[in-house]
Amino acid sequence: MTSAVSLLTSQDEQVAGALTGLVKALLWLVTHWWVLALAVCGVWGAGVSVGRRLARRASAERMALELVPSRHFDPSLEEIFRRGVQLARASTSMPWWAPRCTRTVQVRLRSDGSTPLCYRIEGPAGAQRLLSITPFGPNVTVTRARPITDEPRRHTVRAEFILRGSPVSPLREVPLDPDPLQPLADAVSDLRAELGDLAEVRLDVQRAPKWALRLRRIHLMGAARRSEHRETQRAARLVRKDATRIEDSFSWHLQQLVSGSKTGGGGRRLVMPPVPRRVDRSEALGKLAEDDHLVRVQLLVLCASNVQGRAEARLAQLQAALDVFGGRARWSMLGWRIGPWRLGADHWPSRGHFDRRWELGHCAPPRPNWVRLEEIAGLLKPPTVHCRVPLLGGDLPTFSFGDPDLLLQGIYRGADGRERLVATYAEETLFEVGVGKAGGGKTERALAQAIGWAHAGGGLMFIDPHRDSWPRAMTFLGHDHVMRRLALIDLTTTGSASRLGSWNPLGMHQGQVAHEVVETATDAYASAMGWDNLNAPRAITILTASLAVLVALNRAACRAGRPEDQATLLHVRPLITDGVFRSSALTALARELDEETLAWWRTTFPTLPSDAFAVVLNGLGRLAMNPVTRAFLGQPVGRYNIRAAMDHRMIVWVCTSGNGPTDRLLTALLAHDLLRAGRSRVDTPEDQRVAFRAYFDELITLTGSAPETIAAMFEDFRKYRVQVHGMTQLLGRLPAPVRHSLVQNASTLATAAGSKTAIAPVTAEWGDNPSADQVATLDRFEHYASLTVRGRRVGPVPLRGPHLDGVFAAQARPRQIPDVERAAHATAGALPLDQLTERADAQLERVSAFLAQRVQTNTGTASMRYE
């Protein structure tokens, strides 16, 4: 018994001692509370430090992908949804030790004035394979992106967005047409790289843990129940108040008196307070009721500029752009507004937290930022075909006068109303096509481009069928470095004192290859006359044999040092019709001609009927009867040499007189000679070929005489660094070979206003965006153009054609017009028309005299050999 009592006493003493120790410990902690606080702070600090180190280590293992959509990228909602599922899944592809703030995939929409709207995806390195293969297929090109390093700007503003309004209501359902990204694209449309403008929107998508979702649901259900209880209490108070007001009314007391009821307390009405209704879970939780495809998001925006006020204005524009998604729930900037000041992510203490998340790509979304993938579908894909992407300086370079690398295209008006001269790179602007009605500005645009190219030191040839461009261009060509390279071939001259250059298509004084000269002249003549091997084989044979004799004659004259005795194209007639001249030529050139040609003249030619030559002589007769063409083609030594013009960066202006049979024949000769000269550059190494541009105004007129030749230029000249620019009123009136080659190879395709029928072939190449209706209503000098810049197509973009008086006003030299014309005539070797005509008329005698002397020399040599 005693032992039991002693045992109980000992246990009581132990319990009392423990309690006493606990009380003392508590008293010590109360007295020394700062020790506990320091310990808690130390543990918390160590945890934060370790967490940040792990977060930085995990952030270093992230990768970035850039998504570039095609021009016809038009995804379905299902494709976008699948992409969202990929992003949510990819956010978990981190090591087990990575903190939750790093388990995210980030969508970056960025513009710095050099690109319209860059779309990047950044996420865990382990998710690269998952994110590289998109549901969008080949319509989106996915490439590994390099890290972005921004230079510091003087002014930077930051903003973080939180979902306001109903926490369980979805964002507004924004359709895919127009693109949901259009407001963002419009907000950055007037960014200027030279001012340091920058705007970037980052959307972090993160799969939340189940416990966080459960806590959020518990909070929302509790809030819904409390709200229901408050509403019930409020309704009960209103019921009691209404009952009291009724009982105190005069009508109530009168009723009691009439009915004889007692008015004591037991006579008061029985009021049944409302009972709180059961909270509907689906109604209270809304979009959070289901677990499927529910994510947390973080939306950060940063704008910067070197000019004060531009960053703040850009942030306001982006905030307005995000309002498009607003409904019962909306994106709102996080922070407090106190009068004119706003305390948010751009101020202490939030700024450091914002910058750390921005730099490392961490995600710490506000508690309300729960969304379903369908709500943010518009942000989960690059800009589509329905997005009107702005044209920035990086997309289309700004024209700089005198820069040989740039080619003027027009005046572009930006979203901010600022106009600038835009250009393409000369190296990749191979062929151009300009379409539009008469007076629409296509020739003015070509003139401005040609004059800018000439001042930059480039060589060109401008063929003007009606001499409209030359008087307009002379005002701006009156500069020494331009006049030294300027030559004019004006075939519209009429008076005897008018000056005209000369050209001998058969001349051999410039080192041409004999068979190439014969082929070029034959093809040109046959093309203008509509000949081919089916309908005129005999005519082609006669002409070829005749030209072979004359070219051999000219080669002999040049070898003898007498180029002034060369024959011309007009001497085909006496060679065919004059037996004496023909006999003399064949005898004198017996050693120059091959046996086959001599045999044809001796055996086949005499058997041909006289009417076989008419088809050949008709065109030559028209050339001989026209004083201008007779003077131009009738000279033995012509100064015109388009191959030399190409190699020496000459500026050659050719004005033809019209569209008659004679003019078409002459144009065909010039076109074929240009094709021959371009192809002849094969003898020059590719890196030594000087770029040369040919401008063809009124293609309908030019192609009527040489359609296959013009088509061949658009197909072949790229290899020889000869670029062709063509202007026409109607694509439909061009021959099919020319039209197809133009559209197929055009680096630049432009159209001004015109009828819808005429414009439709051009707008069809653009997918009817813009439509023919839009283009048909353009004002004068306005046009749409699709351009090639850095290997990709830009546009079609609306441009205003450059007007010479405005764009090149500083280069105008109206007082130098006489000097310009004199220099152009001097370079072309122009002489008065009557002098050239007199020389052409006497040339047959000089050729005959040369042949007679050669016959005599050959006979004398043969006699000496015989003796």
Phi, psi and omega in degrees: 000318181294321180294323179296318180294318179295326178294316178296321181296319179297318179296319179297322179293322178295316179297317180297321178296319179296316179296320179297318178296318180297318179295318179297320179296318179295319178296324178293320179294323177295320180289320181250052183298333183293335177294315178297320179297318178296320180296316179297316179296322179296315178297316180296317179297319178296319178297318179295318181297314179297318179299319180291323178296317178294323179294318178295321178295319179292324180293331180291344181261017179274160178230166182227139176236141176250131181252122180244112181280155174282170182294336184249026180292115183216079186284157174273166179297326179294319178296319179294319179298318178296324176296320177298321177297320177300315181297317180296318179293320182293335181295342180265000185277059179236160176299158184297332184275355184289134177296160184295331182294341180266352181274079184205157170242132188247129174261123182244123174249114192226142174212131179236019180092344178264335177229147184293306181200097181279133182245117182234152174238127176238135182194190180299144180297330179290349181259010183298316181296321180294320184275341183285332180258106187260158174291352182280348177068213184287355180286349178229127178265124182251123180229152176291128185259148177276155176299146180262127175242115181263138172286145181295136175260161182285327185231125181225136175233146183234156177204141172241139186249142180231151179280119177254174180088211180292123184288346182249359180270144179283162171293165181296140177282106184266127180292161180277350179226108005286166186299134175300338178279356182301316178300323178291320178296321178293325182294333181253013186291338182250024175295144181234115184296325182292342177264003179076022181292141178210136175218131181216136176242130179238128177242115177264129179249127185221133173281122184275151177291157182298321182295326178293321178293321179295316178299321179295320179293318178299317178298316181292319178296318177298317178297322179294320179293316178298321177296320179294320177296318178298318178295321179295314178298320179294318178295322178296318178297320179294321179296313179297321180295318179295319179296318179295320180295323179292317182292332179272000183278159180295322181295323178296313180295321178297320177296320179295320179294317182293320182279347180077016180287153177283149184256014179291181181297331181288351180268004182287156181290146177273119183255126179260108181294150178294149180260134178301132179279160180288133181286125178283121184299313182295326180285322182287323183269336178056238183289347179269003183291328182250151181276339190293129170056040177252127183226162171258143183230152174234126183242112181241145179226137176225132177231141182215159178192159174271356180249130183295136176096335182288324179293318179297318179295324179293321178296321177296323178294318179292324177297319176295325179294324179287343177295343178300329182275358187281138173218233172293334169246146185210160176275128180226147182288132182283132179141185181237144176252126178238097183062232179279356183258149176232125180258112182208217184293345182269003184229162175294141006264003186282341188295316180297318178297320178296311183297323180294317178293322180294318184286320186262351181076029180276157183236119175224076188289149173299157186301322182284352190280063172254128179220159171266155184301328181297330183290328183251024181301326181295341181258358185264010179217157177293171177302138183261185179295341181272005180259126178273096185281133181291156178261116183251173182299329179286337180280323183221114186294155177275134183291135176237121184298130179090000179274115182288350180272351185242148181233120185298137180238328181160192182248123180252133178258118183283177181295334179271008179084358180279133181257146176212151175281124181252158184214169169243167178280128185300326185296327183252004174267089189274309182224144180230148177229127176239127183237147177161163182290165180298134181081007182280348176109006182289322178290321178298319178296316179295322178297314180299319179295316181295320180292319176298319178294320179296318179292335178278001178096009181273156177263149182202165174227125181243112180262115183243108184293342186234009179058036177273330187275329185297311177300329179287325185278333186302326182301330187254007180251007184279053178236143188303314184290344176268316183297331179295338184249010189262132177225141182238128171245099185255101181268012178262007182294149182232318183286157182292334180272354180294144184265142185214139174282185183215157181207133175247101181300340181258003184294142180244010184283350181255015175080025180290162176272131189300310185292330176292321178296317179296315181296318182296312181294321179294314180297320180296313181295316181295322179295316179295327181271354180077029181272153167209180184289351179265316185263344180211056181293324182290320179297319179296321180294316180298314182295318181297316179296321180295313181294327178298320179294314184292322178292322176297321177300314182293323178297320178294319179296318180292322178294328179279000181076023181234063181296338179288352178261015181288152175275164179237178179298330181291346181273005171295323180300306179296330179296326181273321189264337184257108183295322181296313180297317181296315180298318178297318181294315182293325179290316183291331185253021183300327179276341182274333184266150178282164185297324182295317179294316179298320180295322179297317181292327184275331185249316185275316185302316181297339182274352182284139177290158184296329181285355179286341183267347185298318183296331178279322187278342183299308181296320179294327177295320178294321177297322182286330182281334178281120185298328182288311180291328177294319179289321183290316184265354187266009183263139183290325182236099178268146179280338184294122180210097187289331178294317177296324178297321178298313187285339184246018176055043178283159176245106187249122178249121182244119179249109176271164192264343182173205186232025178282177181301319180293317179295321179296321179295317179293320178296321178297320178298316179295319181295315179294325177294323176295318178297317179298316182295319179297315180292333181290349179287000175299340179281357180250134177305145187302321182285353179254000179281126181278134180296138181220139183240136178244123180253123181247104175274145181057066181300331180300320179291318185286320184284348177295336181258335183214065183295315182294328179293313179297318179298319179296327177297314180293343181263326190253333193292341180303322183292338185251013178058040172243118182256140186243135177238123182240141177235138180206156178277327184221119174294327184294336180273353177283148175302148185304316179300319180292314182299315182293319179292323179300305186292323183294319189252006185292124171282328178231128179235117185230148176217136172264192181292157179176187178289152181298326179295321181285330184273335186307319179299330180282312181294333176297327177293338179262008182072028181056036174223094009283162181277167178297329178296319180293317183290325183296338183260011180293149175283170180297142181072002175260145181201165171254145181215138169256130189236160177247119181226122180055039174083001179234155182278135177244130178099194015290138180242147177283127179232154171253126184300139180290133176260129186303319183294337179264315185286319184246036180299323181290340181264359182291132177226072183297332181285345182268004184302313177301321179293322179298314182293320178296317180295320180295320178292321181295317179296324180278358182066035184287142177228164178301147185299319181293326178292318178294321180296318179297319180292321179295322180294330183269356187291327180297323179294320180295319180294317180297319179296319178296319179293318180298317178296322181290322177297317180296320180294316180295322180293317179298319179294319179295321179296316179299320179293323182293319181292000000 
